[in-house]
Amino acid sequence: MLAESIVIIGVNHKTAPVAVREKLAFSGDCAGPLLTLMSIEGCRECCFLSTCNRVEVIFVASDPAAAAVAVRGFLFAKSGLADAEAQQYSYMYHGKDAVEHLYHVAASLDSMVVGEPQILGQLKQAYREALEQKTTGVILNRLLHKSFSVAKRVRTETNIGGSAVSISYAAVELAKKIFGSLRDKAVLLVGAGEMAELAAEHLVRQGIGRVIVANRTVERAVKLALRFNGTAVGLAELTTQLAEVDILVSSTGATDLILTKDQVKPLMRQRRNRPLFLIDIAVPRDLDPELNDLDNVYLYDIDDLKNVVDVNKAEREKEALRAEGIVAEEVVKFGQWLEGMDLAPTITAIRQKANGIREAEVAKTLGMLKSLSENERRSVEMLANAIVNKLLHEPMVFLKNSDPHDNPQLKLAFVRQLFGLDKDSSEQ
Amino acid sequence: MTLFFQLTLYLYLLATAVYVAHFLSQHKQVRTVARAILLAGGILHTVYFVARYVAAGHTPLTSNHETVSFFAWSMTWAFLSFWWRYRVKNFGVFVTPLISLLMLIAAFSSQEMAPLPPALKSNWLPIHASIAIMANGFMAMAFCGGVMYLLQEREIKKKKFGIFYSRLPSLEALDNLNQHCLAFGFLLLTLGIITGSVWAKQAWGAYWQWDPKETWSLVTWLIYAAILHQRLTMGWRRRRAAIMAIAGFAAVLFTLWGVTYLLGGVHSYVG
């Protein structure tokens, strides 16, 4: 019954086109939205997540149906869309479905690029802001913490974030497979386009030793070289430089090949067969495809890199299926906890725990006192019974007593913790 | 005593199987198990040698069974010592099958303990034979490194990433492994030839007499000398170095078995 009160309403890249999402965009901190949400009638806890691909409200309400309309109204306030349309563009999950959805989001299974890690950081940030505004309570605190640990489990137990799914990163991964450490290696950028810049950025982040930029207009080369603390040279120096560097990223607008097999072949001798990794991201291609036939030369053009990325993406989809198993398992676990978070199961659990202890202790004592008569044995049992009942009386009254000012969940969580009813509640 | 040998063989076979399982699954715990089994095998193998030494009354490096088993022993301990200082990702799955193969060859050779031929009664026997066989051990490791290099290089060159790409280390790391093993193996090979020649002087009165084993050891030595020389001066590294490490190992095997069984000569009591 309680499970029905967790609700997620949101909009993401799958349900709404960017034209709609941009109208919903919330900028700045979440304090405003959080306070507005909390003022909705019946909304007990809430957390608000806004990224460029999704806007979501995770909340706990006593009357979910009514609160949902209000929350949707708040989300689409700036869009000018009617509630009927808003329903079309958004999704709403209740109870276990909501838990499952949040786990998907946290583990990056619901992302545009499955497995990209940023979303977890964004969710953590959203939670931090909710904590600051004190808008989360017992249920969302646990739910969000659990979603972080589910994301961690997925990351360590599957290979979902394992391989590169962008062209420039795929190139960097290949470079590492060829050269090991990039620390003492040099890269030559030929052409100063955006792709070259991106690849260089990745290489620099991986600690590449030296960056050299060659470009038709030297001005642009100097500008780019400055960014990476490198040197700029003219295009005429291409082959001279090639004898020294280890990686070449070519992205010129030239219509013909700028480097042929015959030019590189003598260089390899001069390089004493140090390997050369050639990355051709220009269309039309800059580098002679036959260069790949040379020993210790590895040539990848844009299509080759795209293939690598496609293979990796397919791999991630496969890993995502394994991640589904983990999510399903964790959803069940959370459901069990949630079911326990009610008055009746809590009372039962306390009684069970107390009776278990009583029975074990009575059996132990009677086992040692074999000389007791039947009457005396009964007295010992009654003594134990009486102690348990009297000790439990006040906590039970405290639990059942429904003061309208109390937060019933907080009370339950407190009592459950006091009696150690949820084994892993220490994680909170 | 045969029991020690049998158990060692089984442990090596088991370690190989577990290394293969680790290679496919890439679970760290599986590798820990594989290494523990291999270590147990290595220890038992050592016990076997000591027992055989005591039983025979001389260094047990005179029959084919003994030399091949010692060959496997030196590979096992070289590999285990690598783990301590110089780790190479998924090296075990390439080294252990070779160790197991050597042990199987040893298992099918005669395990009889023949009395020591008078020509071999010398303190040089343990020194010369063990150094020469340990050299083989390192050359075998270089061979494994060469095979790994070619497999990894093939996938990068063909742009088809199969089972090896993600599991094998970088080409650079494999090339370093190659150089490492070759340099150490070459040092031992040189020492093996020098000690052998000093011993020959004592036993037969001449440092060198072009016995087939000597000739082929020299050929092997020249091949490895050429590899190292070319590497340092001409930049023969990477792919070519990997191929040469494999070719050099073929010469090692020929010197070990081919000479004994095909060409004969004074070393042929080993067999």
Interface residues (C-beta under 8 A of the other chain):
Chain A: G162 S163 L174 K176 K177 I178 F179 G180 S181 R269 R271 R272 N273 R274 P275 N292 D295 N296 Y298 Y300 D304 N307 V308 V311
Chain B: Q152 I156 K157 K159 F161 Y165 S166 P169 S170 L171 E172 A173 M234 G235 W236 R237 R238 R239 R240
